[in-house]
């Protein structure tokens, strides 16, 4: 029974060791590394305690020492191994419970003390072995090392448990199981109630490490979930920053359009009207028929220029959006296009109209305006159609023409398309373009819940 239990213990520990090595390679979590070190030292410790393999261990030591020194070294080394695996166990606990993240000052202080104890007992191990003073090493272990570790536990572990996540419960369960079986094994050994008390110690180690393995797996899941949340928040923040940048860009552009429109209306349009007035007064000064005809031509040209200035001013800053809304403004825009460019353009709406903010309606208007301008300039089309299709919380806008089409890759860097894409991004919408020799089609999909 003892041999079977010992073999099971070693097998489980080796399995956990391999898994911890694998995880420490592919995971930056330091607790895997120190967990592996703890497992390695405790496996060596159990090998030195096993009566079936002890003679093999001792025979190998005799290759380095004489028989008496080999026996002495075995005894010293067995106690020194306890210093190692308790140190690694403690450091593993610090990283497993995230003490270094929440209270780095406490964590660094504890690790420095453990490092001091490691160096001190390493030197003590070699000195006492050379002097054959096992009792000195044993005394320092019981009256310095164990109390120091206990004090560190009482000092650091409660702080770690205070800030640690839910994976701490696996640690507490494993630690409780280990302490129970370790004390039980010690009690049996001292009172000599049963042989092979190490059997109960092995059971405690198996159950403890099983809890730790589950705890590490659970912590990895929690860490990955937290990382996903952080990445998701970073992505949201990035999108919000991009939207804020686009909003500032569009606001600045609209302000500049408004300024230019105002200057055209109040400045150039007024100047043209004044010129027309002064030219009109010349008719009364008795001009010849030819001069009068030329003067009328100039006045007509000024009238056309005034009309163009008013049209440009309106297109730069359409006041109809503020007064009547998006649908009326686009309908009015299409009427002006048909009357001024001898171009057939049809505007259709489907579904129940859903009002947007004036800023968003202005952005949609600019997109339609830019698309129609591109059609008029480049497509050689004679007809175009604009459709607004409202479906519950979505708006689908389609703009089609019967022109000659274009190469999408050749115009992808054009200023017009860049302006359109900027506004599409601001609306968090999607633009699909289909172009062929028989015409082009632009489909804009807008989730109204995201922009209302």
C-alpha positions as CSV (number, residue, x, y, z in Angstrom):
1,X,0.0,0.0,0.0
2,X,2.8,2.4,0.9
3,X,4.7,1.7,-2.3
4,X,1.6,2.1,-4.4
5,X,0.7,5.4,-2.7
6,X,4.3,6.7,-3.0
7,X,4.3,5.9,-6.8
8,X,0.9,7.6,-7.2
9,X,2.3,10.7,-5.4
10,X,5.4,10.9,-7.5
11,X,3.4,10.3,-10.7
12,X,1.0,13.1,-10.0
13,X,3.7,15.5,-9.0
14,X,5.7,14.8,-12.2
15,X,2.5,15.3,-14.2
16,X,1.9,18.6,-12.5
17,X,5.5,19.6,-12.9
18,X,5.4,18.9,-16.7
19,X,2.2,20.9,-17.0
20,X,3.6,23.8,-14.9
21,X,6.8,23.9,-17.1
22,X,4.6,23.9,-20.3
23,X,2.4,26.7,-18.9
24,X,5.4,28.8,-17.7
25,X,6.7,28.8,-21.3
26,X,3.5,29.9,-22.9
27,X,2.1,32.0,-20.0
28,X,3.8,35.1,-18.5
29,X,2.2,34.3,-15.1
30,X,5.1,33.9,-12.7
31,X,3.2,31.6,-10.3
32,X,3.6,28.7,-12.8
33,X,7.4,29.0,-12.7
34,X,7.6,29.0,-8.9
35,X,5.0,26.3,-8.7
36,X,7.2,24.1,-10.9
37,X,10.3,24.9,-8.7
38,X,8.3,23.9,-5.7
39,X,7.2,20.6,-7.3
40,X,10.7,19.8,-8.4
41,X,12.2,20.2,-4.9
42,X,9.4,18.3,-3.2
43,X,9.8,15.4,-5.7
44,X,13.5,15.3,-4.8
45,X,12.6,15.5,-1.1
46,X,10.2,12.5,-1.4
47,X,12.9,10.5,-3.3
48,X,15.3,11.0,-0.4
49,X,12.6,9.8,2.0
50,X,11.5,6.7,0.2
51,X,12.9,3.5,1.8
52,X,12.7,1.5,-1.4
53,X,14.8,4.0,-3.4
54,X,16.9,5.4,-0.6
55,X,19.6,2.8,-1.0
56,X,19.9,3.7,-4.7
57,X,20.1,7.4,-3.7
58,X,22.7,6.5,-1.0
59,X,24.8,4.4,-3.4
60,X,25.0,7.3,-5.8
61,X,26.1,9.6,-3.0
62,X,28.9,7.1,-2.2
63,X,30.3,7.9,-5.6
64,X,31.0,11.4,-4.4
65,X,31.6,10.8,-0.7
66,X,32.9,8.0,1.5
67,X,30.1,5.9,3.1
68,X,30.0,7.9,6.4
69,X,30.0,11.3,4.6
70,X,27.4,10.1,2.2
71,X,25.1,9.2,5.0
72,X,25.7,12.5,6.7
73,X,25.1,14.5,3.5
74,X,21.8,12.6,3.0
75,X,20.6,13.8,6.4
76,X,21.7,17.4,5.9
77,X,20.4,17.6,2.4
78,X,17.0,16.3,3.4
79,X,16.5,19.2,5.8
80,X,18.0,21.7,3.4
81,X,15.5,20.6,0.7
82,X,12.7,21.6,3.1
83,X,14.1,25.1,3.1
84,X,14.1,25.1,-0.7
85,X,10.5,23.8,-1.2
86,X,9.1,26.0,1.5
87,X,10.8,29.1,0.0
88,X,9.4,28.2,-3.5
89,X,6.0,27.4,-1.9
90,X,5.9,30.8,-0.3
91,X,7.0,32.7,-3.4
92,X,4.4,30.7,-5.5
93,X,1.8,31.8,-3.0
94,X,2.8,35.5,-3.4
95,X,2.4,35.4,-7.1
96,X,-0.7,33.1,-7.1
97,X,-2.5,35.4,-4.7
98,X,-1.4,38.5,-6.7
99,X,0.3,40.1,-3.7
100,X,3.0,41.7,-6.0
101,X,0.3,43.4,-8.0
102,X,-1.8,44.9,-5.1
103,X,0.9,45.5,-2.4
104,X,4.3,45.4,-4.2
105,X,6.1,46.9,-1.2
106,X,5.0,44.0,1.0
107,X,5.8,41.5,-1.7
108,X,9.3,42.8,-2.3
109,X,10.0,42.8,1.4
110,X,8.9,39.2,1.8
111,X,10.9,38.0,-1.2
112,X,14.0,39.8,0.1
113,X,13.6,38.1,3.5
114,X,13.1,34.7,1.8
115,X,16.2,35.3,-0.3
116,X,18.2,36.1,2.8
117,X,17.0,32.9,4.5
118,X,17.9,30.9,1.4
119,X,21.4,32.4,1.3
120,X,21.9,32.0,5.0
121,X,20.8,28.3,5.1
122,X,22.8,27.5,2.0
123,X,26.0,28.8,3.7
124,X,24.9,27.1,6.9
125,X,24.3,23.8,5.1
126,X,27.9,23.7,3.7
127,X,29.5,24.9,7.0
128,X,27.7,22.5,9.3
129,X,28.2,19.6,6.9
130,X,32.0,20.3,6.8
131,X,32.1,20.6,10.6
132,X,29.7,17.7,11.1
133,X,27.4,19.8,13.3
134,X,24.0,18.6,12.2
135,X,22.5,19.8,15.5
136,X,23.4,23.4,14.7
137,X,21.6,23.3,11.3
138,X,18.6,21.5,12.9
139,X,18.4,24.2,15.7
140,X,18.6,27.1,13.2
141,X,15.9,25.4,11.1
142,X,13.5,24.9,14.0
143,X,14.2,28.1,15.9
144,X,14.9,30.6,13.0
145,X,13.6,29.3,9.7
146,X,10.2,27.9,10.7
147,X,9.3,30.9,13.0
148,X,10.4,33.3,10.3
149,X,8.2,31.6,7.7
150,X,5.3,31.5,10.1
151,X,5.6,35.2,10.8
152,X,5.9,36.0,7.1
153,X,2.7,33.9,6.5
154,X,0.8,35.8,9.2
155,X,2.1,39.1,7.8
156,X,1.7,38.6,4.0
157,X,-1.0,36.0,3.4
158,X,-3.9,37.9,5.0
159,X,-3.0,41.0,2.8
160,X,-2.8,38.8,-0.3
161,X,-6.2,37.1,0.5
162,X,-7.7,40.6,1.0
163,X,-7.0,41.6,-2.6
164,X,-6.9,38.3,-4.4
165,X,-9.6,37.1,-6.7
166,X,-11.9,34.0,-6.3
167,X,-9.0,31.7,-7.2
168,X,-7.8,32.3,-3.6
169,X,-10.4,29.7,-2.3
170,X,-8.6,26.9,-4.2
171,X,-5.4,28.0,-2.4
172,X,-7.1,28.0,1.0
173,X,-8.6,24.6,0.4
174,X,-5.3,23.1,-0.8
175,X,-3.3,24.7,2.1
176,X,-5.9,23.5,4.7
177,X,-5.6,19.9,3.4
178,X,-1.8,20.0,3.4
179,X,-1.7,21.4,6.9
180,X,-4.1,18.8,8.2
181,X,-2.3,15.8,6.7
182,X,1.2,17.2,7.6
183,X,0.2,17.7,11.2
184,X,-1.5,14.2,11.2
185,X,1.7,12.7,9.8
186,X,3.8,14.5,12.3
187,X,1.5,13.4,15.2
188,X,1.8,9.8,14.1
189,X,5.6,10.0,13.7
190,X,6.1,11.6,17.2
191,X,3.8,9.1,19.0
192,X,4.9,6.2,16.8
193,X,1.3,5.2,16.3
194,X,1.9,3.7,12.8
195,X,4.7,3.0,10.4
196,X,5.2,4.9,7.2
197,X,3.7,8.1,8.4
198,X,5.0,9.7,5.2
199,X,2.1,8.0,3.5
200,X,-0.3,10.6,5.0
201,X,2.0,13.4,4.1
202,X,1.9,12.1,0.5
203,X,-1.9,12.1,0.4
204,X,-1.9,15.7,1.6
205,X,0.6,16.7,-1.1
206,X,-1.5,15.0,-3.8
207,X,-4.7,16.7,-2.7
208,X,-3.0,20.0,-2.1
209,X,-1.4,20.1,-5.6
210,X,-4.7,19.0,-7.2
211,X,-6.3,22.1,-5.6
212,X,-3.4,24.3,-6.7
213,X,-3.6,23.0,-10.3
214,X,-7.4,23.7,-10.4
215,X,-6.7,27.1,-8.8
216,X,-4.0,27.9,-11.5
217,X,-6.4,26.8,-14.2
218,X,-9.2,28.9,-12.8
219,X,-6.9,31.9,-12.3
220,X,-5.8,31.6,-16.0
221,X,-9.4,31.7,-17.0
222,X,-10.0,34.8,-14.8
223,X,-6.9,36.4,-16.2
224,X,-7.9,35.8,-19.8
225,X,-11.4,37.1,-19.1
226,X,-10.0,40.2,-17.5
227,X,-7.6,40.6,-20.5
228,X,-10.5,40.4,-22.9
229,X,-12.4,43.0,-20.9
230,X,-9.4,45.3,-20.9
231,X,-8.8,44.8,-24.7
232,X,-12.5,45.3,-25.3
233,X,-12.4,48.6,-23.2
234,X,-9.3,49.7,-25.1
235,X,-11.1,49.0,-28.3
236,X,-14.1,51.0,-27.1
237,X,-11.9,53.8,-26.0
238,X,-10.1,53.8,-29.3
239,X,-13.4,53.9,-31.2
240,X,-14.6,56.7,-28.9
241,X,-11.4,58.6,-29.5
242,X,-11.7,58.2,-33.3
243,X,-15.4,59.3,-33.1
244,X,-14.4,62.3,-31.1
245,X,-11.6,63.1,-33.6
246,X,-14.1,62.7,-36.5
247,X,-16.7,64.8,-34.7
248,X,-14.2,67.6,-34.1
249,X,-13.1,67.4,-37.8
250,X,-16.7,67.5,-39.1
251,X,-17.6,70.3,-36.6
252,X,-14.6,72.3,-37.8
253,X,-15.6,71.7,-41.4
254,X,-19.2,72.7,-40.9
255,X,-18.1,75.9,-39.1
256,X,-15.8,76.7,-42.0
257,X,-18.6,75.9,-44.5
258,X,-21.0,78.2,-42.5
259,X,-18.4,81.0,-42.5
260,X,-17.7,80.7,-46.2
261,X,-21.5,80.5,-46.9
262,X,-22.1,83.6,-44.8
263,X,-19.3,85.5,-46.6
264,X,-20.6,84.5,-50.0
265,X,-24.1,85.6,-49.0
266,X,-23.2,88.8,-47.2
267,X,-20.1,89.7,-49.2
268,X,-19.9,88.6,-52.8
269,X,-23.6,88.4,-53.3
270,X,-24.0,92.0,-51.9
271,X,-21.2,93.2,-54.1
272,X,-22.8,91.7,-57.2
273,X,-26.1,93.3,-56.3
274,X,-24.4,96.6,-55.9
275,X,-22.7,96.2,-59.3
276,X,-26.0,95.3,-60.9
277,X,-27.6,98.4,-59.4
278,X,-24.9,100.7,-60.7
279,X,-25.0,99.1,-64.2
280,X,-28.8,99.5,-64.2
281,X,-28.4,103.3,-63.7
282,X,-26.4,103.4,-66.9
283,X,-29.5,102.6,-69.0
284,X,-30.9,106.0,-68.0
285,X,-27.8,107.9,-69.4
286,X,-28.9,107.4,-73.0
287,X,-26.8,104.5,-74.3
288,X,-26.9,103.3,-77.8
289,X,-29.0,100.2,-78.7
290,X,-25.8,98.0,-78.9
291,X,-24.5,99.3,-75.6
292,X,-27.9,98.7,-74.0
293,X,-27.9,95.1,-75.3
294,X,-24.4,94.5,-74.0
295,X,-25.4,96.1,-70.7
296,X,-28.4,93.8,-70.4
297,X,-26.2,90.8,-71.1
298,X,-23.9,91.8,-68.3
299,X,-26.8,92.3,-66.0
300,X,-28.2,88.9,-66.9
301,X,-24.7,87.4,-66.2
302,X,-24.7,89.1,-62.8
303,X,-28.1,87.7,-62.1
304,X,-26.9,84.2,-63.0
305,X,-23.8,84.7,-60.8
306,X,-26.0,85.8,-57.9
307,X,-28.1,82.7,-58.3
308,X,-25.0,80.5,-58.4
309,X,-23.6,82.2,-55.3
310,X,-26.9,81.6,-53.5
311,X,-26.9,78.0,-54.6
312,X,-23.3,77.5,-53.5
313,X,-24.1,79.2,-50.2
314,X,-27.1,77.0,-49.7
315,X,-25.1,73.8,-50.6
316,X,-22.4,74.8,-48.2
317,X,-24.8,75.2,-45.3
318,X,-28.3,74.0,-46.1
319,X,-30.7,75.8,-43.7
320,X,-33.5,73.5,-44.8
321,X,-32.1,70.7,-42.6
322,X,-32.6,72.8,-39.5
323,X,-36.1,73.9,-40.6
324,X,-37.6,70.8,-42.3
325,X,-35.3,67.9,-41.7
326,X,-33.2,65.4,-43.8
327,X,-35.9,64.1,-46.2
328,X,-37.2,67.5,-47.2
329,X,-33.6,68.8,-47.6
330,X,-32.6,66.0,-49.9
331,X,-35.8,66.3,-51.9
332,X,-35.2,70.0,-52.4
333,X,-31.5,69.2,-53.3
334,X,-32.7,66.7,-56.0
335,X,-35.1,69.3,-57.5
336,X,-32.3,71.8,-57.8
337,X,-30.1,69.2,-59.5
338,X,-32.8,68.4,-62.0
339,X,-33.5,72.0,-62.8
340,X,-29.9,73.2,-63.1
341,X,-28.1,70.3,-64.7
342,X,-30.7,68.8,-67.1
343,X,-30.1,65.6,-65.2
344,X,-32.8,63.1,-64.1
345,X,-32.6,62.2,-60.5
346,X,-35.3,60.4,-58.5
347,X,-35.6,60.4,-54.7
348,X,-37.7,57.7,-52.9
349,X,-38.3,56.8,-49.3
350,X,-39.7,53.6,-47.7
351,X,-40.7,52.9,-44.2
352,X,-41.5,55.2,-41.3
353,X,-39.2,58.2,-41.1
354,X,-36.9,58.2,-38.0
355,X,-35.5,61.6,-37.1
356,X,-31.8,61.9,-36.2
357,X,-29.9,64.6,-34.5
358,X,-29.3,67.7,-36.7
359,X,-25.6,67.0,-36.7
360,X,-26.1,63.4,-37.9
361,X,-28.7,64.5,-40.5
362,X,-26.2,67.0,-41.8
363,X,-23.5,64.3,-42.1
364,X,-25.9,62.1,-44.1
365,X,-26.8,65.1,-46.3
366,X,-23.1,65.7,-47.0
367,X,-22.6,62.0,-47.9
368,X,-25.5,62.2,-50.4
369,X,-24.2,65.5,-51.7
370,X,-20.7,64.1,-52.2
371,X,-22.0,61.0,-54.0
372,X,-24.2,63.0,-56.4
373,X,-21.4,65.4,-57.1
374,X,-19.1,62.5,-58.0
375,X,-21.8,61.1,-60.3
376,X,-22.3,64.4,-62.1
377,X,-18.5,65.0,-62.5
378,X,-17.2,61.6,-63.5
379,X,-19.9,59.0,-64.3
380,X,-21.3,60.5,-67.6
381,X,-24.7,59.3,-66.2
382,X,-28.0,60.8,-67.4
383,X,-30.1,59.3,-64.5
384,X,-29.6,58.6,-60.9
385,X,-31.8,57.4,-58.0
386,X,-31.6,57.9,-54.3
387,X,-33.5,55.6,-51.9
388,X,-34.0,55.8,-48.2
389,X,-35.3,52.5,-46.7
390,X,-36.2,52.6,-42.9
391,X,-36.3,49.2,-41.3
392,X,-37.0,49.2,-37.6
393,X,-33.7,50.4,-36.1
394,X,-31.7,50.5,-39.4
395,X,-31.5,52.9,-42.3
396,X,-30.4,51.7,-45.7
397,X,-29.5,54.4,-48.2
398,X,-28.9,53.4,-51.9
399,X,-27.5,55.8,-54.6
400,X,-27.5,54.4,-58.1
401,X,-26.6,55.8,-61.6
402,X,-26.5,54.6,-65.2
403,X,-23.0,55.9,-65.9
404,X,-19.9,54.2,-67.2
405,X,-18.7,53.0,-63.8
406,X,-15.2,53.2,-62.4
407,X,-12.3,51.2,-61.1
408,X,-12.7,51.1,-57.3
409,X,-9.0,50.6,-56.7
410,X,-8.1,53.6,-58.8
411,X,-10.3,56.0,-56.9
412,X,-10.0,54.6,-53.4
413,X,-7.5,57.4,-52.5
414,X,-9.6,60.2,-54.0
415,X,-10.5,63.2,-51.9
416,X,-14.2,62.7,-52.5
417,X,-14.2,59.1,-51.4
418,X,-12.0,59.9,-48.4
419,X,-14.5,62.6,-47.3
420,X,-17.3,60.1,-47.7
421,X,-15.5,57.4,-45.7
422,X,-14.7,59.9,-42.9
423,X,-18.4,60.6,-42.5
424,X,-19.3,57.0,-42.8
425,X,-16.9,56.2,-39.9
426,X,-18.4,59.1,-37.9
427,X,-21.8,57.4,-38.3
428,X,-20.3,54.0,-37.4
429,X,-22.0,52.9,-40.7
430,X,-20.9,50.7,-43.6
431,X,-20.5,51.6,-47.2
432,X,-20.6,49.0,-50.0
433,X,-19.7,50.0,-53.6
434,X,-20.6,48.1,-56.7
435,X,-19.5,49.5,-60.1
436,X,-19.6,48.1,-63.6
437,X,-19.8,49.4,-67.2
438,X,-23.6,49.8,-66.8
439,X,-23.4,52.0,-63.7
440,X,-22.5,52.3,-60.1
441,X,-24.4,51.5,-56.9
442,X,-23.6,52.8,-53.3
443,X,-25.3,51.2,-50.4
444,X,-24.9,52.7,-46.9
445,X,-26.1,50.7,-43.8
446,X,-26.7,52.7,-40.7
447,X,-27.6,51.3,-37.3
448,X,-29.8,54.0,-35.9
449,X,-29.4,52.8,-32.3
450,X,-25.7,53.8,-32.4
451,X,-26.2,57.4,-33.7
452,X,-29.4,58.7,-32.3
